[in-house]
C-alpha cells in the first residue's frame, strides 16, 4: 500500500517526494501522457493523488489531460481513494469551469467572455471596455495571458505571427482589474484546512506567477512571493466550503483586491506548488501538512484492507 502520485512533470516532484519520505509515507510516481491501462483489471491498492497540471501541453505532453481523465475514471469506478479526482481535474484544466463554479457559489469573479475558435474574437472583445485581458481556457503558470490597451491592438495581435491559439480552442476575454496594491493573494488549503496565504508581486512578475522553485530558475531576487503573516479573512472559510463541495482537497485559490474595493477570485489551482522560502518562513508549512494528510488517508485504506 502506497501513495500513487499521478503527474507529468518530474521537475515539480522532488520537494513533494522528499516531504513524503521524511514522513515515512511510501509513494510512487505515475507519469501521465503515455502508458497502458488494463480496464479489465483492478487498480492497485493505496491512495491516488492527481497532480495533472493545466500547463502539461507546454511540456510536450498533449495527451496527458485525457490520459488523466481515463485513469481517474477507472480508479473512481473501483472505489479507490483519490485526492483531487475527476471534478478537481476539470476545474484545473478549464477556466470556464472554474469561473462558472465560483460564480454559482457566490464569489465575485472577473467579467468574462469565452470564445470557441478565432472567428468571433474581435466581436467578443467589443463587449469589453479597454483595457482588457486575453487568456487561454487551459493555461497554467500565467502563460498566454496578455493585456491590451485598445481593441485595435488586440486585432493587430490576432493578425500577427505572434498570436498563440489556445490548446483547447477556447479563449477568454476578461475585464482588467486594477489592483489596490501591486500583488495578488494565493490561499493554500490542504485536507480541508487553511495552511497559509502568500502575496505574489504583480508589479515585477506580471501574470506569470508560478511559485514552484522549478519555475523560478533565472527569475532573480528578491523573490516575487512573500508570506501574508496573520492573514485572517472571511474568504478562507468560503474557499474551504467551495473545495469541499467540488472534491478539491489540496489547492491554491488566487484573488485580487481591486482599486475599487472588490475582492475578486480568478483562479483555482489544484496542482498547487510550494515555494521553498515561504515554506521555511511559515509557522505551518504546507509540505508536511500534505504528507501528514496523505499518510492518514493511507493508514485508513490499509485499515480497510486488514479490517
N, C-alpha and C positions, 0 to 999 in steps of 0.2 A: 504494500500500500504506500503510495507516494502522491505528492502534488505534481500534476502534469501542467506545465506552463505552455500554453498554446500561443505562439507568436511567429513573427517572420524577420525579426531584426536582432541578431545576436549582440550587436553593439550596445543595446539597451539592457541586456540581461545581467551583466556582471554584478552590479550592486544588489539586484534582487536575489540572484543566486547566493551571493555572499551572506545576505541577511537570513535567508532560509537555512543556509549551512550553519551559521552562528547559533540559530535557534534549535538546531538539531532536527529540522524538518526535511525529510528526504524529498528530492524533487528531480524532475526530468524535463528537458526541453522537448517540445513537439513543434517542429518547424512547419509552418503553413506555406502553401504555394505549390508544392509538389508532394506526391505520395499516394499510397494506395489505402483504400478504406473498404474493408470487407463487411458489407452490410448484412451478411448472413450470420456474422459472429458478434458476440457481445463485446463491449469496450472493456478495457482493463479496469480494475478497481482503483479507488482513490478519489482525489479531488481534482477538478479541472478548472484552471484559471485562464480565461480567454483574454489575451492582450493584443488581439489583432488591431493594427493601427490604421486610421483613415489615410495615412501617408504611405501605405505599403507599396502602392503603384509607383512611387518615386524611387523605390529601391529595386526596380525591375522584378516586382512580384505582382503582375497584373491580375493573377487569378487567386491571390491569397484570400481576398474578401469572400469569394464564392466557395472556396475550399473551406473557410471557417464556417460559413453557413451550413454546409453539409455536415461537417464534423460535429458542430454544436447540436444540430437537429438529431443526429444519430445518438449522441450522448444523452440528450434530454429524453429521447424516446425510451431509453433504457433506465431512466431514473437516476442517472449519475448526478453527483453533487457538482454543479457548475457555478463558478463565480463569474459574474458578468456574462450571462448567456445570450441567447438569440436576441432578446429585446434590447439588451445593452449594446450588442453589436450593431443593430440597425440605427441606434442613436449615434454611435461612433462614426459610422460611415455616411450619414446623411444629415446635413444641417437643416434641411427641410423637416426631417423627422424630429430633430431636437427642438426647433423653434415652434412647431405646431404643438408638441407635447408641453413645452414650457408655457406657451400662451394658454393652453387649455387648463393648466394648473394655476393660472392667475399671475404669472410672472410678467413683468414689463420686458418686452423683447424689441429688437430694432424693427422698424418698418421695413418690410422685405417683399420683393417681387422675385419669384422663382421662374426661370425661363428655360424650357427644354429646347435644345438646338440653338442656332445662332440667328435664325431668320427674324425673330421678334425682339432681339436685344435692344436695338435702337429705340423702337417704340416703347418698350418697357422702361428704359431709362428715363423717358419723358414723363413718367409718372412720379419721378422723384425730383425734389429740388436739389440744386448743387450747393456744396459738394456732396458726392455720394461715393459709395464703396462698391466694388465688384469683388466677388469671391467664388470659389468653386464649392459646389454642394458637398463633394467628397474632397476634403482638403487635407488638413493636418499640418502642424508647425507654422501656420500662418502663410504657407506658400500659396502664391497665386492671388493674394489679396492686394488690391490696388485702389488708390484714392484718386478721384477725378474731380477737377475743379470746374468743368463745363461739359455739356453734352457733346459739343464738337470734339473736345479732347477724347472723350470715350469713343466716338465714331471713328476718329483717326486711329485709335488703338485697335479697334476691331478690324480695320483695313490694313494694319501693318503686319510685317513678318514676325513681330514680337508677340502677336496675340497667341495666348495659350488656351486652347479649348479644354474644358473640364473633362476628366477621365470618364465620368458617367453621363456626359452630355447636358448636365444641368448647371446653370449659372445662377447666382444670387446677386441681386442688386439691392443695396441697403442704404438707409439714411446714414449719414456720417454723424457720429456722436461726439461733439467737442467735450473733452474731459474737464472736470473742475480742477484736477491736478494731473500731470502727465504720467499716470500709471493706471494699470488695471489690477484687479484683485482676483486671486485664484484661491478658492476654498477647497481644501483637501479633506476627503472623508474616507474612512476605512471601516468596513464591517458595521455600518450603521452608526458610526460615531465621528464627530468632528475631530480632526487632528491639529491642523493649523491653517493659517492663511498667509499668503505671500503677496507682495506687491511687485509687479513687473514694470519696468521703466519703458514706457512707450516713446518717450522723448528721444532716447538713444536706440531702442530696439525696434521701433516701428511696429509692424504687425507680426514679425517672426519672433515669437517669444516662447520657444520650446525650452523648458527648464532643465532637461536632461544634460548631464555633463558631456555626453557624446555630441550633443548639438552645439556645445559652447566652444568647440575647438576653433581657436583663432578669433574668438569674439572680443578678446581684450579684457581690460579691467578698468574700473571696478565692475563687479557683477551687475547684470541687469535685474537681479532678484534680491529682495530683502524680506525678512520675516516681518509680518504685521503683528508685533507683540501686543498681547492683551486684546486681540480682536474679539469683539463680542457684539453680534448684530443679529436681529431677528431673522435675517435671510438664511442663517445657518440651519435653523430648525426647518425652514421651508425646503431647503435643499435635501435635508435628510428624509423628509417625507416624500419628496419627488423621487428620490433614489429608491426608497422602499417600494413605492407603487410601480416603479419601472424595472425592478430587478437589477438595479445597479448597486454593487456593494463596495467597489473601490473606484474612485473617480475624483476629478478636479473640476469644479464649476467656476466659470470665469464671468465677472461682471465689471461694469464700468460705472463710476459715479460721475454724472454729467454736469456740465456747467449750469444747466437749468434745473438741477436738483433731482434728476431721475436716478434710479438705481436699476440698470439695465443688464439683464443676463443674456449673454450671446453665445456661450459655448459650454457643452458638456463633454469633457474629455475622459472617456472610460479607459484609455490606455495611458493613464497619468504616469509621469516620471518625476523623480525627485532630485533636487539639486543638492550636491554634497555639502556646500556651505550652509544652506538652510537646514539640512539635517543635523549638522554639527551644532547649530545655534538653537534649535528648537528644544523646548522643555520636553516635548513629546514627539520625537522624530517618527516619521511615517513608516520607514522600512521595518523597524522592529515591530510596529503595530501590524503591518501586513503579514509578517512572518508568524506572529502570535495568532492572528486571526485564522490564517490557513492551517496552522498547527492544530488549533481547536477543531476546525472542521474535519481535518484528517483523523483526529482521535475519535470524533463522533462516528465517522464512517467505519473506522476499524472496530469500534464497539458494536455497530450494527452487524458486521460480518461475524463477529465472535459471540454475539449475544444469544 
